Amino acid sequence: MSRYTSVAENGVGCQMPAGRPTIFSQEVADEFCNRVIGGRSVQSVCEDEDMPASTTIYRWRQENAEFRDKLAQAREERLESYAARMIALGDRVINEDGFDPQRCNAAVNAIDKAARLQAPKQRIEMTGKDGGAIETKDISDRDLAKAVAALMAKGLKSGGD
């Protein structure tokens, strides 16, 4: 896909940058997700000149449920890529003479940290009785202390710590 488009300026043809894609395209979305699966972060892929800016990707994610699901799947598959890289490093330490295990350990730790930071976020929604709102009420410090003491006593009676 070319980044340039022909534009006539004062009757003279010239080449000007076409710019980053902003309108959703399944072809661009598929390529974007493939790069994420390959082990790259969303931000890293967005820095490629032929890919949309991060604001466009986040807008696509909000507006397009299919893209949102595909991107989430790509992020999960990226974790498999990270695991494969860590296993390969471990195998090199075991099988190669002269391969520094401390360097390998540092690399595995860096890959593991990147994987944890880039892992899909787990969101948990808590609800109250029958799926409604959680009810709260203000209580005094004294009443709170009594409730905590009662719970602790109950835990001690049932063998808890």
N, C-alpha and C positions, 0 to 999 in steps of 0.2 A: 504494500500500500504506500503510495507516494505522499510525502508531506508537503508537496508543492502543487500549486494550481496556477494555470496560466491566467494572467490578468492583463488587460490592456490599459495602459496608463498614457493618456494624451496620444492615443492612436498607436503606441508602440507596445509590442508584446514584451512582458517581463515575467520573471518567476518570483512569486512571493510565497512565504510560508502559509500553508493552509491552516495552521493552528491545531490545537489539541481537539480531539473529539469531545463534543458535549451532548449531542443527541444520542440516545441509547441505540446501540447496534449490537445484535447478538454476536456477530463476528468479533467485535472488539471485546465484548464481555467474556466470550469464551477464551480468547487469548489472554486476557487479564487474569482469569482464574487459573489458566494453565501455568502462568508465571508464578502465581502464589503457590500452587501445588509443588512447583519446582523448588520451593524453599525460600522464596522471597517474601518480604513484608509488603503489605498494601502500600505503605508509603514509598518503599523502594521501587515498586512497579510504577507508581504514579510519577516518579522522577524520569521515567523513560519518555523521550520526546514523542513517541507514537502512541502513548497511552493517555487517558484522561487525567486531569488533575484530581487530587484527593477530594476536593469539594464536589466534583462531578460524580465520583464513585460513591460518595456518601449519599448524594441526592438520588442516584440510581438505586442504591440499596433501600432507601426509604420508599421510593415510588414503585419499585418493581419487585414483587414477592418472589418471582422465579429467580431473578438475579441475586436477591438476598439469600435465598436457600442455596444457590450454586456457590456463592462466595463463602458461606458458612461451611459447606462441604469441602471446598478447596482448602480452607484453613485447617480442617480436621485432617485432610490428606497430607497437608504440609507437615503435620506432626509425625506422620509415618516416615516422611523423607528425613526428618531430623533423627528419628530413631535409627534408620538405616545408616546414616552418617556416623552416629556414635558407635554402632556395632562394627562398622568398617574400621574405625579408629582402634577399637579394642582388639580386633583381629590382627591388625598390623603390629600392635604391641606384643601380642602373643607369638606371632609368626616371623617377625623380622628381627634380625640381630642389629643392634645399633640404633634401634628406634627408641627415642627417649620417652619412657612412660610418664614422666612428669609433664612433658609438653602435651602428650595425649590427654592426660587428666585435665589439664587446663583447657584444651580444646573441647573436650566432652562437657566440662562445666559451662563453657561459654555457649555451646549449642543448646544445652539443657535450659540455661537461663533464657536464651532467645525463644525457645519453644514455649516455656511457661509464660513469658511476657506476651507472646503472640497467640496464645491459645484462645479459642473462642470463650468469651465471658459467659459464665453460668449465671443466669438470672433466676431468682426465686421470688415468687409472688406469694405473700402471706395474706390470708384473709381471716376474717372473724367467723362467727357462727353462721352456718348455712351459706358460706361464700360472701357474706356481707363485709362491711367495714369492721376493722378491729376497734373494739370499744376500749377507751382509756378513761381513767378518772384520776383526779388528784387525791393523794392521801398524805397524811402527815408523816414526818420522819419516824415518829413513835410507832404508828400503825405499820409502817414499812418494816421497822426493826422487829416488831412482833411477828409479822408474816415470814420474814427470813428465819427467825428463830424457830418458828413452828416447822418450816420446811427442813431445816437442819436437824431438828429433833426427829422428824419423821424419817429422814435419811439414815440417821444413826440407828433407829429401831429396826430398819429393814436390812441393816448390815452394810450400808454404804459408808464411804469415807467422809 
